[in-house]
């Protein structure tokens, strides 16, 4: 959908994410280090997208992508090492990411519906 709408950043983010979500369950079931490597790969992809997203005006998106990238890296460490501390860190990071995702989506929805910024999205305006 992002590609059809000519949204290059959305395509760069959601294209690999779609493939990840389709492929992760079989990779996870296969076991070994494959799941950890897929998580690291997605963390790198999101980190690159976060750096690229600094060029667009909504400054909430790079923050969101950086949190997601770190969450993927910490989840990969949890798959590698295990432990209660990493399990807690993984859960907290994904919870923060989920809440920030809902906030950002609601903020953009209200911006489009009302024509003005209702929730702060850290939009950089041209001077």
N, C-alpha and C positions, 0 to 999 in steps of 0.2 A: 504494500500500500504506500509506503514512503517513497519507493522508486517511482510509482505511477504519479504521485503528487510532486515529483521532482525535488524532493527533500533529500539532498545528498548526505547530510549529517545523520538524519533519521535512518537512511538506508545503511550507512556505515555502522550504526549502532544496532539496529534491529535485525539486519541480515545475518550477521554472525550469531546474535542471540537466538534467533529462530533455529538455526542449525544446531547450536549448542543444546537447546532444550529438546530437540528431536533425537540427538545423538547421545546425550549424557546417560540416560537410563541403560541402554545396552552396554555402554562403556563401563558404567558403575557395576553392572551385574557381572561383567567379565572379570572385574577385580584387578589387583595389581596396582602398578603406578599409573595406569592409563587415566583413571579418573583424576588423579592429582595433576597430571600433565594437561588435561583438557581444562581444568580450572585455572591453571597458571596461564594457559593460552588466552582464555577469555579475560583474565585480569589484565594481560598485556594489551589486548585489543581495546578494552575499555579505557585503559590508561592513555593510549594513543588518541582515542576519540575525545577524551577529556581535554587533552592538550589542544586538539583541533577545535574544540568547542569554545575555547576562550575568545575566538574571533567573532562569535555571534553575540547579539545584545543581551540575551537573558543569562545573567551570570549565575543563576541558580543551577543551571544544567551542568557546568563543569564541576561544581561542588557535588552534585548528585552522582556524576560519573566517577569522580575520585573515590567517593565512599564505596560505590559498587566495586571498583577495581580493588580497593583494599580488602573488601569483604571476600572477593574471589580468592585473593592471595592467602588470607587467613583461613578460609575454608580448605584450600589446598594444603596448608600446613596441618590443619586438623586431620585431613585424610592421611597425611604422611606420618604424623606423630601421635595423634590422639590426645587424650587428656582432658580433664574437666575445665581447666583454664581456657584452653583453645575452644572448647565447645561453648563456653559462656561468651567468649569474645566473638565467635562466629554468630551466635544468636543475637547478640546486642547489635553488631554491625548490620546484620540483615534487617533487624527491627528498625533501626535508625534509617536505613535505606528505604524501607517500605513506607514509613511515615513521611519522609521527605518526598518520596515519589508521589504519594497521594496529595500532599500539600502543593507540590509543583503542578500536578495535573489540574487540581481544583483552581489554582491561581491562574493558569493559562485559560481554562474554561471560562472563568469569570471575566478575564480580560477580553476574550473574544465576544462574550455575550453582552457585557456592559460597555465595551469600548474604552474603558479606563482601567487602570491597575487597582484592583480591590485589595488583594493580598500582595504584600511585598515580594517581588520576584527578583529583585536586584537588577532591574533593567537599566542598562546603560544607554542614556539618551545622547544624541548628537548635539553638541553645543552650537 
